[in-house]
Amino acid sequence: LETLRLSIGVDTCTHHPTNSAVGVYKLAKWIPLAPNLTELEIISFGDFDAENSRKGQPILLPKLRILISTPHILPHLTCPALEKYILDHDPFEDAQPLFLSFVERSACPLHSLTVLNTCDLLEQDEVYRYLIPRITTLIILTPAEELMLCLFPEGEDGSHALPSLEHLELHEFHEIYLEYFFELVTSRWNLPASSRTLKSVKLIRCFESIPEALFDSEDASIDLKDIEEEYQQLAR
């Protein structure tokens, strides 16, 4: 068994579990039976609190490369091969330390972070702690002003939260975020060549007003005279 997806019943309106919570003991019982897992998804994991999330010995999944879960699942796993974490955020006390402790314990080559649900990430400090320096790919599936603000340069040296970011993918960002997007991309691309890491930006159902010419990957050269003035800086 290489792929396992566990779905716990949730209310489609509140996203709260509608059936009995799945206990830690069930995780400890079933997950070790699949040591060859390369992808694990747990859509909802019942009711947890910070104290219960730290109980028990972590389960070793030596081949797991992709994990989709809320942070409270992390204390129960050690994944030395993990490359991609898809964060389905379900906030509770001390969620970020669970993530940081997991990464340190697993000593994994994690380089890709996807944020599924950003509506609960309300504070910039809370968001920032998920943006560890090793991340090279960041995918954001719902609009998030605080998350975008974390990606802007900071301080006099212009350092970034994700200094190694190479690929940025945004989904469902609407016009109200367009100015943030412009400033973010230009701040990353205006760095000296030796410090510039951003290689690609992918937009999925975003910013309908952006000229189509900017999305034409087959033509590397763009005639700025054909681009409206407000988009010319991005075209460069």
Disulfide bonds with the S-S distance in Angstrom:
none
